[in-house]
Amino acid sequence: MASASIDNNASDGQLRIMVLNGPNLNLLGSREPEIYGAQTLADIETAVADLASTLDVTVDFRQSNTEGELVSWIQEAGADCQGLIINGAAYTHTSIAIYDALLAFELPAIEVHLSNIFKRESFRHHSYVSAAVDGVICGLGAKGYLLALESLVHLIRAE
Ligand code: DQA
């Protein structure tokens, strides 16, 4: 659990942000490009890293197809980072474990989805993640990650 006694600053004083990506997002580029776009996850990571350097923050960008690994990484972010961006992919709609991990996270967090989940099947309309984060960006494609990073850094610096 995140604790006020933990110093989440990187040793060089830079803000550290974790960006987590859930199942099947490793397939971006070839996976339903009409919904998720042509950019690969590596392309998105590069764009996020470029923006991070202009904002003078460090980003730790990860993807997993496993729910438990995502939970462990949220816990790790609570100890080591100052903010979190999460695209939980399908676990968004199913995972109480990720919801609980986010409640324990206690630091600024933003949810991202490439597609507009509210325009799609009804099972995608409910997000466990949304109830545990500060903001949600969806339907703007890969640009959503950049908007999330900018907003998250603003939130952290305003605190
Ligand atoms: C997604 C939307 C989810 O409903 C879906 O399961 C995904 C990707 C998005 O980024 O649009 O895998 O999170």
Residues whose N, C-alpha, C, O or C-beta is under 5 A from the ligand:
A	BS01	DQA	P23 A89 A90 V112 H113 L114 S115 R124
